[in-house]
Amino acid sequence: MYILALINSRNVQFCETTNHLNPKVKNKSNETKIQNFYRTSELNFD
Protein backbone atom coordinates (compact mmCIF):
# COMPACT_ATOMS: atom_id res chain seq x y z
CA MET A 1 0.00 0.00 0.00
CA TYR A 2 2.84 2.36 0.77
CA ILE A 3 4.37 1.98 -2.71
CA LEU A 4 1.01 2.80 -4.28
CA ALA A 5 0.67 5.83 -2.03
CA LEU A 6 4.10 7.03 -3.16
CA ILE A 7 3.11 6.66 -6.80
CA ASN A 8 -0.29 8.31 -6.37
CA SER A 9 1.07 11.24 -4.40
CA ARG A 10 4.03 11.72 -6.76
CA ASN A 11 5.94 12.83 -3.70
CA VAL A 12 8.13 11.20 -1.07
CA GLN A 13 7.35 13.57 1.78
CA PHE A 14 5.44 11.83 4.55
CA CYS A 15 2.84 14.60 4.87
CA GLU A 16 1.96 14.31 1.17
CA THR A 17 2.00 10.51 1.07
CA THR A 18 -0.32 10.12 4.08
CA ASN A 19 -3.21 11.58 2.09
CA HIS A 20 -3.04 8.60 -0.28
CA LEU A 21 -2.20 5.78 2.13
CA ASN A 22 -5.44 5.03 3.98
CA PRO A 23 -8.20 7.66 3.78
CA LYS A 24 -10.24 5.99 6.55
CA VAL A 25 -7.79 6.99 9.30
CA LYS A 26 -6.24 10.29 10.34
CA ASN A 27 -3.18 11.52 8.48
CA LYS A 28 -1.15 11.55 11.70
CA SER A 29 -1.84 7.84 12.16
CA ASN A 30 -0.71 7.14 8.60
CA GLU A 31 2.43 9.19 9.18
CA THR A 32 3.22 7.18 12.31
CA LYS A 33 2.85 3.95 10.32
CA ILE A 34 5.28 5.24 7.68
CA GLN A 35 7.80 6.28 10.33
CA ASN A 36 7.54 2.86 12.00
CA PHE A 37 8.11 1.19 8.65
CA TYR A 38 11.37 3.06 8.09
CA ARG A 39 12.41 2.61 11.71
CA THR A 40 11.98 -1.18 11.71
CA SER A 41 12.87 -2.10 8.14
CA GLU A 42 16.35 -2.65 6.86
CA LEU A 43 16.66 -1.30 3.35
CA ASN A 44 19.32 -2.81 1.11
CA PHE A 45 20.50 -0.19 -1.38
CA ASP A 46 22.82 -2.56 -3.20
C-alpha angles and dihedrals in degrees: 000000000000093000090052090049090053091051095045094047093044086213137091098209112113094227091056096042094051091068089064101037105075117344093192094071133052119277091239090058091051090049091052090052091052092049091049090050092056092041095054102032125084110217118205109209094183 
